[in-house]
Amino acid sequence: MHTSVSWKDTIVALATPQGVGAIGVIRISGPESIHYINQLFSSKNLLEQKSHTLHVGILKDEFDQPLDEVVISLFRGPRSYTGEDVVEISCHGSSFILQKVMQAITHLGARMARPGEFTQRAFLHGKMDLTQAEAVADLIASSNAASARQALHHIKGGFSKVLLQLREELIRFSALIELELDFSQEDVEFADRKELVALISHIKKHVHELLQSFQWGNVIKQGVNVAIVGKPNAGKSTLLNALLNENRAIVSDIAGTTRDTIEEVLQIDGILFRLIDTAGIREHTSDMIEQIGVEKSLQKIKEADLILYVYDVASETEADIQEMSTRLVESGAPVIYIGNKADQNHTINFSVDNNIFISAKQGAGLDELRYKMVASVQEGKVDGDTTLVTNARHVEVLQKLYAALVDVEQAAHDRVPGDLMAIDIRQCLQYLGEITGQISHEDQLDYIFSKFCIGK
């Protein structure tokens, strides 16, 4: 968004996706929104209608030609999404009709909204803070139940409440130290330095927990990268097909059939798993294409959030599995060891945590595997009602905040004069304000909201 744009303009945009559908919704916001639509709506005088009411009638263009029979939703500011007067027009979903309606509205003086401008106006009118506004975009982009739940938690102010509490505690001490400056000649301390150290330690702990939560928050938002690895012909592709309940990968008794990685998505208990079927790993192969596939497999292991290691209970030895286990553990990702082809009455006595036996071909043991996949990524993590950091911008500012808190803590230990300590505390408050948008730069806001879809 350009800085020359006036926030007093009345704006219009299509709020539903482009294309033909049963219904299309056009959103208008701004001081003239009701006045403009009233000129096109012949059924009744909208200027006399109450907020939060629906009105059915014929919408006409600027030449008094009927456009469509529509439903008008009326929201008077400040009791609206943007805090301004808002009108939403539900039309039949013809692309032609929707374009004609928007042309009629812009002809009266409205302009087309820029990406995210409705939500940006909601932020500027105090309807939500910046973390809540960003969560709106996350909710729209959510692809699974877990990410939608966490975005909704942020929209309801879960993250904001945590930051507000930390900010209020810091402001109290900041005020006491500022008061000391007014009595610098008296050499008195209104702020107990020991209490300040305890407070900073408490805030640091919270900030550290928020930073740590980003790994799990990012998993919820982006999905879990799952590498299915093992030796050739261990049953990796059969397992992928069984989990997806479709024949996605070619299955053959010939070793080395899978030459490239195959990626598919699967939801289990609201968590998105990105399954990556890799080429079978073996040390020596004369096939150059297969060797490239093996190298890709090793790269996917390094990038994985979870590894499913599939081994053939009929042909692999405990030494084989132990050798591969050493390599997989080095990746740092959790590993589930899957003894496949257990239906052939061969079992290997391999002692390791997270080891299960299945028959991918028969579908046996898959429910236990799904349970272990969810448990592996949730282990040691917080539950769905806990605040998680899912935004890279928040992480960057929280890292700066943590460093500033360390400076305040050190200053308190070193009995640094109050005027210098006050500067460090103000810096902490600055960072907290940047996250919620209480302190923000116009260019930064324009960048954040430009990532939204038009109509939101």
N, C-alpha and C positions, 0 to 999 in steps of 0.2 A: 504494500500500500504506500502511495506517495504521501508525503507530509502536507502537500497542498490540498488534499481532500478535506472538505468541510464536514464536521460531524453534525452540522445542522441540516445537511441534505436529507431528503427523503429517498430511501433506497429500495430497490426491488430486485428479486431474484427467484429463480425456480428452486423450491426447497426439496423436491423429489428428484430422483435420477432421470437423466435424459432418456428419451425413448417412449414408445407407445405403451400405455398402461390403462387400467380402468379409471384411475384418478391421478391428477397432477395437482400439486399444491404450489401456489405462488405466495411468497411472503413479502410484505411491504412494511417498512419501519421508518419512523421519522415524524416531524411535526405536522406534515401535510398528508399523512397516509390516509386518514379517515376522510378528509376533505376530497382527496383525489378520487378515491373509490366511490364516494357518494355521487360524484358527477357521472360515473359510469353505471351506477346501480339504480334502476328506475323503480324498483318495487317499493321502496320506503326511504325515508330520510335517515341515513345512518348517523348523522350528527346528533340526532335526538335519542339514539339507542344507548343502553347501558353497556358497561364493560362485561366481558366474558359472556357474550350472547351470540347465537347463531341466527343467520338470516338467509332464507332461500329466495331466489329471484333471478331475473334475467340481467345479465351484464351486457352493456352495449359499448361500442367503440366511440371515438370522438365524433364520428359522423352519424351517431344515433342508430347504427346498424347492430342488430343482435349478434352477440358473439357466442354465448353459451348460457345454459341454466346452471347456476353455481350455488355453493354454500359459502357465505361470508362469515368468518370467525372474527369477532371484534374484541380487542384487548387494549384498554386505555392505560397509558402510563400513569404512575410507575409500576402498575400491577401487570407487567408483561415480561417477556423473556429479555428484551433489550432495555427495559425501563422507560421506553418511549411508547407512543401510540403505535400499535402493531395491528395489521390486518392480514389475515390469511385467506386466500381464495382457493376453494376446492373446485376444480374444473374437471370435465371429462378429459381423459389422458391423451388426447390428440396433440401431437407436437405442433401442428399448425395452429390449433386453438390457443395453446399455451403461449406461443410466440406472438400471436395477434393480441392477446390480453396484455402481455408485457409491453408491447409496442404502444398500446393505448395509454398505459400508465406512464411510460417515459415521455410520451407526447405531451402529457399534462405538466411535466416538470420533474418527475423522479429520475434518478440515474440508476444504472445497473450497479448492484452491490459488488464489492471486491471480495476475494476469498476470505472467509472468517470475519467479515465486517459486522454481522449481526452479533456474534459472540463478543467481538471486541467492544462493541457498544454496550453490551451487558456488563463487561468488565469496567469500562469507563464510567458507567452509571452506578457502580457499586453493587450490582446484582450478584456478583461472584468475584473471588480474587483470582489471581493469575493461575494458581495451581488447579483451581476448579475449572477454569476456562480451558486449560491444556487437557484436563481429563475428559472434557466434552469430545475433543478430537480423538482421544484414545478410545472412548466408548464407541464412537462411530467406526473406528478402524478395528475394533476387537473382533477376533476370529474364533474365540472359544469362551466357554462359560467363566473360566477363571479370570481371564483378562477383562471381561465385561464386568465381573463382580468387583474387581479391584478398581477399575475406572469409576464405577458408580460410587464406591466408597470414597474416592477422592472428590467426586462431584458434590457429595453430601458434606464435604468439609472435613473428612477424617485426617488428612495430611495437614490441612490448614490449622486445625485445632492443636495439633502437636507443636507446630512452629509458633503459634500465637502464645502458647503457654511458656515456651522457652524465651520468647521475646519479652514477655511481661516480666519475667524473673530478672532478666538482664537490665531492663529499663529501670526497675526499682533500685538496683545497685548503682546504675549509671547516675540516677538522680541524686543519690547520697554522695557520690564522689564529686559530682558537679557542685553540690552544696558545700563540700569541703573547700572548693576553690574560692568561694565567696568569703571564707573565713581563714584564708591562707596565712594571714598575719597572726591568727590565734594559735596555730599549730595544733588543731584538733582533728580527730578522725570520726566521722559519722558512719562510715562503712567499715564494719569489722572485716579485717583482711582474712582471717581464718574462715569466716562464713563465706566470703567471696571465693576462696579456694575450693571450699566444699561445693559451692554452687557451680563453679566452672567445671569441676570434676563430674558433677551430675549431668550438666549439659553436654559435655564431651562424650559421656557414655551414651546419651540419647543419639547424638549426631553419628557416633561410630556405629550404632545399631542400624540407623537409617542407611548409612553407606554400605554396611554389610548386606542389607536387605536388597540392594540393587541387583545382585547376582540372581536371586530368586525372582525378584520383580521382573527382570528382563526375560527370564525363562517363561514366566506367565504371559508376558506381552508378546514375545517373539516365537515361543514354542521351544520344545526340547529337541536338540539335534541328537538323534540316536543312530549310531553306526552299528550295523549288523556285520560282524566280522567273523572270520574263521578260515579254515583251510578249504581248498577246492572240494566240492561235492559233499560238504558237511550238512547241507540242507538250508542254507541261508535264504535262497530265493523261495524255497518252499515255505519257510517260516514267514517271509514277507507276505506271500500270497494268502497264507492262513490268517494272519493278523488283519489283513485288509478284506478278507473274505471274497477275493477275486483273483483271477490269474493275471497279475500285473507283470511278473517277471517270468522269463523262460526257464523252465525246469528240465534238466536233462541228467542222465547218469554219466555223461561225459564230463570229466573234470575240466574246469576253466571256462565253462559256458558264459559266465558273466564277465565281460571284458571291461565294462564301464560301470560307474555308479548309477543306481536307479533311486530316485527320491520320490516319496509319497508322504501324505499326511494322515494322521490317525488321532482321533480324540478318545481319551479314556478318562472318565470321571472329570470332565470339563477341562482337562489339560491337553494341549496340542503337542503331539509328538511328530517330529519330522524324521521319518524312517529312511535310512540310507543303506540300501543293499550294495555291498562292496564286492569287488572281485576277490576271489579266493587268494589267500596269502600263502605262497610257498617260496622258499629261498631261491630255487633254481628252475628257470624255465627258458627254453630256447625261443619261445614265441615273443617277438618284440612287442606286439599289441597287448598280450597278456601282461608283460612286464610293466607297461605303462599303467595298466589297470591296477596292478599291485601297488605301484607308487602312489596312485590316487587313493587307494585304500588306506595306506599308511598316513597320508595327509588328512583324510577324514577322521582317523582315530585321534589325531592331535586336536581337531576342531570340535570333537564330540562333547556333549554334555552328559551323555550316557552311552555305554558300550554294551551291546549284546554279543557275547562271544559264543558262537555255536560250534560244538564239536561232536563228532560222530562216535557214539559210545561203542560201536562195533569195530572200529578200525584205529582209533587213536589211543595212545598210551598216556598214562599219568605223566610221564616225562614230557611228552609233546605238549600237553595242556599247561604244565608248569612253566615250560619255556616261553610259551605265548603269554601266560599270565604275567610274567616278569616284565615283558614289553608293554602290556596294556596298563599295568599299574603305574608305570612311569608317566602316562598321559595325564594322570590326576583326576580323571573322570570315574564315576562309579561304574563297576563292571558286574553284569549278571552273567553267570556261566550257565550255559544251556546245553545239557546232554541230550542230543537229538537222536531219533530212531530207537527210542527206548522200547517201542513195540516189538522190536526184533529179539527181545529177551536177553539183550546184552547190557550189562550195567558195569560201569567202571567205578572203582572205589577211589574217587577223587575228593579229597577233603579240603573244602574252601568255603568261605562265607558266600552267600547269595548263589548257591548252586542248585539248579533244579533239573529234572528230567522230563522231557516232553516227546511227543511224536507229532511233528509239524504236519506230516502227511495225514495222520488220523485225527488231528485236532486235540489230542490229549495233552493236558497240562497248560493249555493256553490261558485259562482263567487265572491260574496261579502266576503265570508270567506277567499278565496285565497288572495284577495286584503289585507284584514286585517292581514293575516299571514305575508305577505311581509312587510307591513307598520310597524308591531310590532317590527320586528327585525331591520328595518332600522331607526326607530325613533331616532332622535338625533345623528345618525351616519353620517359619511362622504360619499360623493358620490364616484362613481367608478373611477374618475380621481385623487382622493386624495391618497397620499402615506399612505399605511397601513403597520404595522409591522405584519408579518405572521410567523416569525421564532423565536423559543424559544431561540436560541443562541443570537439573536439580543436583545431580551428583557433582558436577563441576563446582557449583556454588557451595555445596556442603563441604567439599574438600577445602575450599578457601576458608570457610567458617571454622573448620576444625583447626587449621593452622593458626588462625587469629585467636582462637580460644587458648591454644598452647602459649601464645605470646602473653595473653592476659594472666594466665596461671603463673608463668615465669616472673612476670612483673610483680605479682602479688607476693611471691616467695622472696624476691629481691628487694621488697619494700620500696619499689619505684614510686616517685612522687605522684600524687593524684592526678595532676594535669596530664602527665604522660600516659598513665593508665586509662584515663578517660578517653584518650584517642584510640587506644586498642579496643575498648568496649564499644565505642561508636562504630568501629570497623565491623565488629561482630553483628551489631544491629543493622548495619548497611547490608550485609550479606543475607540476613534473615529477611529483610525487606525486599531484596531482589528476587527471592524465590516466590513470595506471595504477590509481588507486584506493588507493594506499598511504596517501594522506591524502584523506579524503572526509567529506562531511556526510550524515547519514542521510536528510534530505529530498531531497538530490540523488540518492542511490541509489534512493530510492523512485520518483522521477520517471523516471529512466533505465529501470528495470526495468518500470515500468507500461506502457511502449510495446511490450513483448513480447506474444506471443500466450499465452493460457492453455494450460498443459500443457508450456510450455518455461521 
